[in-house]
């Protein structure tokens, strides 16, 4: 399921930019996008068994360790 907060981009608008002018944001080092707090920057939220199985298959094939956020998403989806 694509994250409805970032629309699958994995990044959202930086709220710090709303409080300061653009030149000040540049000076302070604010990046325009920031990682989505809902999906953790992956752009999607695990919501069913098919998505969980695909994620696990990728992790097994490529051996990237699953993050704590991904493990929590898997646990929440399995509880449903």
Contact map, one row per residue, 1 for C-alpha under 8 A:
11100000000000000000000000000000000000000001111000000000000000000000000000000000
11110011000000000000000000000000000000000011100000000000000000000000000000000000
11111111010000000000000000000000000001100011100000000000000000000000000000000000
01111111000000000000000000000000000000000000000000000000000000000000000000000000
00111110000100000000000000000000000101000000000000000000000000000000000000000000
00111111111100000000000000000000000100000010000000000000000000000000000000000000
01111111110000000000000000000000000000000010000000000000000000000000000000000000
01110111110000000000000000000000000000000111000000000000000000000000000000000000
00000111111100000000000000000000000000001110000000000000000000000000000000000000
00100111111100000000000000000000001100111111000000000000000000000000000000000000
00000100111110000000000000000000111100001010000000000000000000000000000000000000
00001100111111000000000000000000111100000000000000000000000000000000000000000000
00000000001111100000000000000001110000000000000000000000000000000000000000000000
00000000000111111100000000000111110000000000000000000000000000000000000000000000
00000000000011111110000000000000000000000000000000000000000000000000000000000000
00000000000001111111000010000100000000000000000000000000000000000000000000000000
00000000000001111111110010000101000000000000000000000000000000000000000000000000
00000000000001111111100000000000000000000000000000000000000000000000000000000000
00000000000000111111100000000000000000000000000000000000000000000000000000000000
00000000000000011111110110000000000000000000000000000000000000000000000000000000
00000000000000001111111110000000000000000000000000000000000000000000000000000000
00000000000000001001111111000000000000000000000000000000000000000000000000000000
00000000000000000000111111100000000000000000000000000000000000000000000000000000
00000000000000000001111111110000000000000000000000000000000000000000000000000000
00000000000000011001111111111110000000000000000000000000000000000000000000000000
00000000000000000000011111111110000000000000000000000000000000000000000000000000
00000000000000000000001111111100000000000000000000000000000000000000000000000000
00000000000000000000000111111100000000000000000000000000000000000000000000000000
00000000000000000000000011111110000000000000000000000000000000000000000000000000
00000000000001011000000011111111000000000000000000000000000000000000000000000000
00000000000001000000000011001111110000000000000000000000000000000000000000000000
00000000000011001000000000000111110000000000000000000000000000000000000000000000
00000000001111000000000000000011111000000000000000000000000000000000000000000000
00000000001111000000000000000011111100000000000000000000000000000000000000000000
00000000011100000000000000000000111110011000000000000000000000000000000000000000
00001100011100000000000000000000011111111010000000000000000000000000000000000000
00000000000000000000000000000000001111111000000000000000000000000000000000000000
00101000000000000000000000000000000111111000000000000000000000000000000000000000
00100000010000000000000000000000000111111111100000000000000000000000000000000000
00000000010000000000000000000000001111111110000000000000000000000000100000000000
00000000111000000000000000000000001111111110000000000000000000000000000000000000
00000001110000000000000000000000000000111111100000000000000000000000000000000000
01100111111000000000000000000000000100111111100000000000000000000000000000000000
11100001010000000000000000000000000000100111110000000000000000000000000000000000
11100000000000000000000000000000000000100111111000000000000000000000000010000000
10000000000000000000000000000000000000000001111100110000000000000000000011001000
10000000000000000000000000000000000000000000111110110000000000000000000010001000
00000000000000000000000000000000000000000000011111110000000000000000000000001100
00000000000000000000000000000000000000000000001111111000000000000000000000001100
00000000000000000000000000000000000000000000000111111100000000000000000000000000
00000000000000000000000000000000000000000000011111111110000000000000000000000000
00000000000000000000000000000000000000000000011111111111000000000000000001000000
00000000000000000000000000000000000000000000000011111111100000000000000000000000
00000000000000000000000000000000000000000000000001111111110000000000000000000000
00000000000000000000000000000000000000000000000000111111111000000000000000000000
00000000000000000000000000000000000000000000000000011111111100000000000000000000
00000000000000000000000000000000000000000000000000001111111110000000000000000000
00000000000000000000000000000000000000000000000000000111111111100000000000000000
00000000000000000000000000000000000000000000000000000011111111111100000000000000
00000000000000000000000000000000000000000000000000000001111111110000000000000000
00000000000000000000000000000000000000000000000000000000111111100000000000000000
00000000000000000000000000000000000000000000000000000000011111110000000000000000
00000000000000000000000000000000000000000000000000000000011111111000000000000000
00000000000000000000000000000000000000000000000000000000001101111100000000000000
00000000000000000000000000000000000000000000000000000000001000111110000000000000
00000000000000000000000000000000000000000000000000000000001000011111011000000000
00000000000000000000000000000000000000000000000000000000000000001111111000000000
00000000000000000000000000000000000000000000000000000000000000000111111100000000
00000000000000000000000000000000000000010000000000000000000000000011111110000000
00000000000000000000000000000000000000000000000000000000000000000111111111000000
00000000000000000000000000000000000000000000000000000000000000000111111111100000
00000000000000000000000000000000000000000000000000000000000000000001111111110000
00000000000000000000000000000000000000000000111000000000000000000000111111111000
00000000000000000000000000000000000000000000010000010000000000000000011111111100
00000000000000000000000000000000000000000000000000000000000000000000001111111110
00000000000000000000000000000000000000000000000000000000000000000000000111111111
00000000000000000000000000000000000000000000011110000000000000000000000011111111
00000000000000000000000000000000000000000000000110000000000000000000000001111111
00000000000000000000000000000000000000000000000000000000000000000000000000111111
00000000000000000000000000000000000000000000000000000000000000000000000000011111
